[in-house]
Amino acid sequence: MATILGQNQYGKAENRVVKITRDGDTHHIKDLNVSVALSGDMDDVHYSGSNANVLPTDTTKNTVYAFAKEHGIESAEQFGIHLARWFVNSQEPIQKARIRIEEYAWDRIATSDANSKFIGSDEVNHSFVRQGMETRVTQITYDGTNWEVISGLKDLVVMNSTNSEFWGYVKDKYTTLKEAYDRILATQVSARWRFNWSDDEQRMPNWEKSYAETRKHMLQAFAETYSLSLQQTLYQMGSRIINHRSEIDEVRFSLPNKHHFLVDLEPFGLKNDNEVYFAADRPYGLIEATVLRDGVDARIPVDMTNL
């Protein structure tokens, strides 16, 4: 039976690069996990084993580290754009590059005052603690002409301890869940947003400001929405982003409902007045949806597992 080669790509995954920028005694950290995937004229290497068109994956790894020195890391998006442009423009067989980046944030450690017997805070600007919150992510795809940049975050845990209800839902013979008129709403946000910047003729977004502002609007919408369902909250989060950030056309969320159930304290002669909860990690409801600017087609994958 005859066979043919289908879609293929190759590269070096999860290149960990840490860039220290030294501004005198004040240091700044960018901590990235960079994955490179290249595709193009690669039939021969699959059919005959000829490596004539193959840029070694070790070279892609070296390029990541060299570019951290040559170009610096202004933002995850900008760094990915430099890499994608280089791989496509410098190697004729490579027709498309996809760069995926995770960024791990570090906070500067607040130190003692200047009168301490230890080094004063006015002298220490090089100590950091790794943030335990979200991981920033981006995916840059370039085919020599067009760009697609999808950024976002994952593992951002948020909670509203009130202003959330859930009632009026469908009930059948298997339904045991009681209606709730004052509940905890908590989720671990995984979100991706697609920029409408797509070619070098357009003005490039300010990637760092865009991320900070998008995150801010998303969190404000979560906090300010009186929620009758997690779906309603999701839509408000996406709408707030679209309405406030003109550079973004599409947002997709995956929101697991981190359930908190009231503990029955009656066996102990105690009344539980929405005070003591059992936090259940599984199973969990999983709410997913895309919010779009009107007139725009959805392009973020429905399954964001590997995005």
Salt bridges, closest charged atoms under 4 A:
ASP31 OD1 - ARG16 NH2 2.56
ASP58 OD1 - LYS61 NZ 2.85
GLU77 OE1 - ARG136 NH2 2.80
GLU102 OE2 - LYS154 NZ 2.60
GLU103 OE2 - LYS30 NZ 3.02
GLU103 OE1 - ARG136 NH1 3.83
GLU134 OE2 - ARG215 NE 2.66
GLU148 OE2 - ARG299 NH2 3.10
GLU179 OE2 - LYS171 NZ 2.87
ASP200 OD2 - ARG85 NH1 2.85
GLU208 OE1 - LYS30 NZ 2.91
GLU208 OE2 - ARG136 NH1 2.80
GLU213 OE1 - LYS216 NZ 2.91
GLU213 OE1 - HIS217 NE2 3.82
GLU224 OE1 - ARG240 NH2 2.95
GLU247 OE2 - ARG245 NE 2.99
ASP249 OD1 - ARG293 NE 2.87
GLU250 OE1 - ARG194 NE 2.69
ASP281 OD2 - ARG282 NE 3.90
